[in-house]
């Protein structure tokens, strides 16, 4: 009997201790949640005031205080947004990379990806220098356009991609023209073909086709030159590049065009005195 009483007392004591631990843990958790909400709200206030850097620090603090809370991923995303607003793109990228790694199933994952793409996109200044930013933004926006079609994010991603493709095509054309001027025909052909194969929707595809006509004609491959001229004529017959390609085969064509333009100028000049 004494043994049973001792066991009962021990169990009762353990239950009492467990209850106190749970109560203490609950109090501590409530306190942490209160501090987290306070830090998050302070971050929002600072963001509204325009102090994005201090706001980002408060959002980071909110996430660290109570990482298991539903507010934690929101705080992480707001920290990234605050850095983006202040043009601290490297910090925004670091925050967003971490967000995608820590919260891969979050409901706002598309917004995080979109903001990451923008953080790279905003750093594009020169197509000859900012290749890393261009390629990263291209990869991200292509993924968004594929995974979220017909959404606001997907539509804007496609618009951004059109601009990115123009930039990348411009880079290829710049290098291609350099090789063309140096008479490095094979290297130039590879660049211009890359444009015609990969950037068909850009404004540079017409010139790229014309350059191929020129090069193949110069190196004596007239059949290849005619093939690209026909392709240019079929798709862009009203283009100035088609006229330039036509004049490659008909040397008198350009002279006739110049004479015709001169006559039009003379007619306009005469009409001033009528």
C-alpha positions in Angstrom: 0.0 0.0 0.0 2.8 2.4 0.9 4.4 1.7 -2.4 1.2 2.5 -4.3 0.8 5.8 -2.4 4.4 6.7 -3.2 3.9 6.0 -6.9 0.6 8.0 -6.9 2.4 10.9 -5.2 5.2 10.7 -7.7 2.8 10.7 -10.7 0.8 13.6 -9.2 4.0 15.6 -8.7 5.1 14.8 -12.3 1.7 15.9 -13.6 1.9 19.1 -11.6 5.4 19.8 -13.0 4.3 19.0 -16.5 1.3 21.4 -16.2 3.6 24.2 -14.9 6.0 23.5 -17.8 3.1 23.7 -20.3 1.8 26.9 -18.7 5.3 28.4 -18.6 5.9 27.4 -22.3 2.5 28.9 -23.3 3.3 32.1 -21.5 6.7 32.3 -23.2 5.2 31.6 -26.6 2.5 34.3 -26.1 5.2 36.8 -25.1 7.3 35.9 -28.2 4.2 36.3 -30.4 3.5 39.7 -28.9 7.1 40.8 -29.5 7.0 39.5 -33.0 3.8 41.4 -33.9 5.2 44.5 -32.3 8.4 44.3 -34.4 6.3 43.6 -37.5 4.1 46.6 -36.9 7.1 48.8 -36.2 8.6 47.6 -39.5 5.4 48.6 -41.4 5.4 52.1 -39.8 9.1 52.6 -40.7 8.3 51.5 -44.3 5.5 54.1 -44.5 7.9 56.8 -43.2 10.4 55.9 -45.9 13.1 54.3 -43.8 13.2 51.0 -45.7 16.5 49.8 -44.2 15.3 50.1 -40.6 12.0 48.6 -41.7 13.8 45.6 -43.2 15.7 45.1 -39.9 12.5 45.1 -37.9 10.9 42.6 -40.3 14.0 40.3 -39.9 13.7 40.7 -36.1 10.0 39.7 -36.3 10.8 36.5 -38.2 13.6 35.5 -35.8 11.5 36.1 -32.7 8.8 33.6 -33.7 9.9 31.6 -36.8 7.0 29.0 -36.5 4.4 31.7 -36.8 2.4 32.3 -39.9 3.6 35.9 -39.8 7.3 34.9 -40.1 7.3 34.2 -43.9 5.3 37.4 -44.4 8.0 39.3 -42.4 10.7 37.7 -44.5 9.0 38.8 -47.7 8.4 42.3 -46.4 12.1 42.6 -45.6 13.0 41.7 -49.2 10.4 44.2 -50.5 11.9 47.0 -48.2 15.4 46.4 -49.6 14.0 46.4 -53.2 12.3 49.7 -52.6 15.6 51.2 -51.5 17.4 49.8 -54.6 19.5 47.5 -52.3 19.1 44.7 -54.9 21.8 42.5 -53.5 20.2 42.4 -50.1 16.7 41.9 -51.7 18.1 39.0 -53.7 19.7 37.4 -50.6 16.4 37.7 -48.7 14.4 36.3 -51.6 16.7 33.4 -52.2 16.4 32.5 -48.5 12.6 32.8 -48.6 12.4 30.4 -51.5 14.6 28.0 -49.7 12.9 28.2 -46.3 9.3 28.6 -47.4 9.1 26.7 -50.8 5.3 25.9 -50.3 4.2 29.3 -49.2 1.1 30.8 -50.9 3.0 33.9 -51.9 5.8 32.0 -53.6 5.0 33.5 -57.1 5.3 37.0 -55.7 8.7 36.1 -54.2 9.9 34.8 -57.6 8.5 37.8 -59.4 10.3 40.2 -57.0 13.5 38.2 -57.4 13.2 38.5 -61.2 12.7 42.3 -60.8 15.7 42.6 -58.5 17.9 41.3 -61.3 16.0 43.1 -64.1 16.4 46.5 -62.4 20.2 46.1 -62.5 20.3 45.8 -66.3 22.0 48.9 -67.7 24.2 47.7 -70.6 23.7 44.5 -72.6 27.5 44.3 -73.1 28.2 44.3 -69.3 25.2 43.1 -67.3 25.0 39.5 -68.7 24.6 37.9 -65.3 21.6 40.1 -64.4 20.1 39.6 -67.8 20.4 35.8 -67.7 19.1 35.5 -64.1 16.1 37.6 -64.8 15.4 35.7 -68.1 15.5 32.4 -66.3 13.1 33.6 -63.5 10.6 35.3 -65.8 10.5 32.3 -68.1 9.7 30.1 -65.2 6.9 32.5 -64.0 5.4 32.8 -67.6 5.4 29.0 -67.8 4.0 28.2 -64.3 1.6 31.1 -63.9 0.1 31.8 -67.4 -2.8 34.2 -67.7 -2.1 35.7 -64.3 -1.0 39.3 -63.6 2.5 38.0 -62.8 2.7 35.7 -65.9 1.5 38.5 -68.3 4.0 41.0 -67.0 6.8 38.3 -67.0 6.1 37.8 -70.7 6.3 41.6 -71.3 9.6 41.7 -69.5 10.9 38.7 -71.5 10.3 40.6 -74.8 12.5 43.4 -73.5 15.1 40.9 -72.3 15.2 39.1 -75.6 15.7 42.4 -77.4 18.6 43.1 -75.1 20.2 39.7 -75.7 19.7 40.0 -79.4 21.3 43.4 -79.4 24.3 41.9 -77.7 24.6 39.1 -80.3 24.2 41.7 -83.1 26.9 43.9 -81.6 29.4 41.0 -81.5 28.3 39.8 -85.0 28.9 43.3 -86.5 32.4 43.3 -84.9 33.3 40.0 -86.5 31.7 41.2 -89.8 33.9 44.3 -89.8 37.0 42.1 -89.1 36.0 39.8 -92.0 35.7 36.9 -89.6 32.9 35.3 -91.5 32.3 32.0 -89.6 32.1 33.8 -86.2 29.8 36.4 -87.7 27.5 33.8 -89.2 27.2 32.0 -85.9 26.1 35.2 -84.1 23.6 36.2 -86.7 22.2 32.7 -87.0 21.8 32.6 -83.2 19.6 35.7 -83.5 17.4 34.3 -86.3 17.1 30.9 -84.4 16.5 32.2 -80.8 15.2 35.8 -81.0 12.7 35.7 -83.9 10.3 38.1 -82.2 12.9 40.8 -81.8 13.5 43.9 -83.9 17.0 42.6 -84.8 16.0 39.5 -86.8 15.6 41.5 -90.0 19.1 42.9 -89.9 20.5 39.5 -88.9 18.9 37.9 -92.0 20.3 40.6 -94.2 23.8 40.2 -92.7 23.6 36.5 -93.5 22.7 37.4 -97.1 25.7 39.7 -97.3 28.2 37.3 -95.8 27.2 34.3 -97.9 27.2 36.4 -101.1 30.7 37.8 -100.2 32.2 34.3 -99.6 30.6 33.0 -102.9 27.7 30.9 -101.5 25.0 32.6 -103.6 22.4 29.8 -103.1 22.7 30.3 -99.3 22.5 34.0 -99.7 19.3 33.7 -101.9 17.8 31.4 -99.3 18.1 34.0 -96.6 17.0 36.8 -98.9 13.9 34.8 -99.8 13.2 34.3 -96.1 13.6 38.0 -95.5 11.4 38.9 -98.4 8.7 36.4 -97.3 8.5 37.8 -93.8 9.7 41.4 -94.1 9.2 42.5 -97.7 8.5 46.1 -96.7 11.6 46.3 -94.6 14.6 48.4 -95.5 16.8 45.4 -94.8 15.0 43.5 -97.6 15.8 46.4 -100.0 19.4 46.2 -98.9 19.5 42.5 -99.5 17.9 42.9 -102.9 20.6 45.4 -103.9 23.2 42.8 -103.0 22.1 40.8 -106.1 21.0 43.8 -108.2 23.7 46.4 -108.1 21.6 48.8 -110.2 18.7 48.6 -107.8 20.2 50.8 -105.2 21.2 53.4 -107.8 17.7 53.4 -109.1 16.3 53.9 -105.7 18.7 56.8 -105.0 17.8 58.5 -108.3 14.1 58.1 -107.6 14.5 59.7 -104.2 16.5 62.6 -105.7 13.7 63.1 -108.2 11.1 63.3 -105.5 13.2 65.9 -103.6 13.5 68.0 -106.8 9.7 67.8 -107.3 9.1 68.9 -103.8 11.6 71.7 -104.2 9.9 72.9 -107.4 6.5 72.8 -105.9 7.6 75.5 -103.4 7.7 78.0 -106.3 4.4 77.0 -108.0 
